[in-house]
């Protein structure tokens, strides 16, 4: 699970997404999580103003996710989703980017 800056640092929502994930899937944590999680690179207008920098930051996060051996990278932020998905495509990663709400919908159906 990738902790978005907005839902994590700004709203303090770290355990709630994990509680949902634990009920519907196995969760594998990256090295940097919760308050220490690395940014996806898209926040603060970086993706719009400095798209190449944003992509490089996201690639770093993708490499960290790949080290876990996980099949999916889950997040709840649309900015993180877009930037991390772009990085996955750019480096040809086998990770699949999934929004937490998509995963929840699939589990409920």
Secondary structure as GFF3:
##gff-version 3
##sequence-region A 1 109
A	DSSP	alpha_helix	5	5	.	.	.	ID=ss1
A	DSSP	pi_helix	6	10	.	.	.	ID=ss2
A	DSSP	alpha_helix	15	24	.	.	.	ID=ss3
A	DSSP	three_ten_helix	34	36	.	.	.	ID=ss4
A	DSSP	three_ten_helix	43	45	.	.	.	ID=ss5
A	DSSP	alpha_helix	46	49	.	.	.	ID=ss6
A	DSSP	alpha_helix	51	66	.	.	.	ID=ss7
A	DSSP	beta_strand	72	75	.	.	.	ID=ss8
A	DSSP	alpha_helix	78	91	.	.	.	ID=ss9
A	DSSP	beta_strand	96	99	.	.	.	ID=ss10
A	DSSP	alpha_helix	100	108	.	.	.	ID=ss11
###
